[in-house]
Structure formats: structure tokens, C-alpha cells
Amino acid sequence: IYIDQGPNAGGWALYMKDPDGIPIELFQMAK
């Protein structure tokens, strides 16, 4: 699990990788 910048400026999202190595966005919060 890692934290990365979300698609929206000033926001953040939490991702985890599925077994195929594809990032899955769990949730996103805008500040």
C-alpha cells in the first residue's frame, strides 16, 4: 500500500496493487 497524488490537484489517494501489479484506487480525499 502506498500514498500517491490523486488526479485532482490538492488531493491525495490511497492505492494498493492487485496480483497483476495494477494499482487499485481505494479512496481519494480532496483537501
N, C-alpha and C positions, 0 to 999 in steps of 0.2 A: 504494500500500500504506500502511495506517495502523494504528496501535495503538489499541485501544479497550477499555473494560471489558467483560469477558465476563459472561454471565448469572449466574455464581456469584460471591458476594462474596469478595473477596481473590484473585480470579483475573484473568487477562488473556488476550486472544486476538488473533490476527493475522488481519486481513481484507484482501481485495482486491475491487475491483468488477469484475463481468463486463461485457461490452459493453452490456448493457441497464441498467447502473447499479445492479444488485442486489448488495449486499455478500455475499461468499462467505467463510465462516469457514474458514481454512486449518488452524488448530490452536488449542488452548486449553490453558493450563497453570495449575494452581492452586498458589498459594504454600504 
